[in-house]
Amino acid sequence: MNIVPSTPEQHAELLKLWEASVRATHHFLNDRQISEIRQQIIDHQYFQHVALFHVEQEHKIQGFIGLSENKIEMLFIAPDLRRQGIGLQLLQHALTLGATQVDVNEQNPEATAFYLKHGFEVYQRSETDDAGNPFPILHMQLTSSHQHA
């Protein structure tokens, strides 16, 4: 599996993968909320504001990660390919690029467990997400013992 930079021409495919992944993991969101977030991603061109990388096999994107400076802004895996090491591979790529922080929905315990397992710790909690919705966010950072030089 190779990790390659994503191009703007791939944004539509990334958005489809994002939605499938969110529906499989973000059980606290209803259809309307997912549609609203999807529209915000499109309207605010979120994908253009992060460095995107993806894993592709047989011309199909299997997972992707978005980075902004030292922060992981998004990490999504195709639902049928979860728990096969794709997320870890993308995380390790992000760490080599200097990523040390991530925000996770508290109501997504699998994501929280993933980052805890790989050396992150919660340093702060917000009651709401960035849009003011009642979805608590865990702000996590890589522990100093796990940071790569």
ZIRASUL-V934425 format. One line per field, one symbol per residue. psi: psi as a letter, one per 30 degrees, with the letter a starting at -180 (. if undefined). A space follows every 50 residues. Layout:
psi: ???
This chain:
psi: kkklkkleffeeeeeeeeeeeefffiffkleeeeeeeeeeeeegheffgl jkklkkkhgkkfllkkkjcgkjfkjkkkefglhgfeeeeeeeeeefggkf lkkkkfgifeeeeeeefggllkflkkflafgglhjkkkkllkkfffkk.
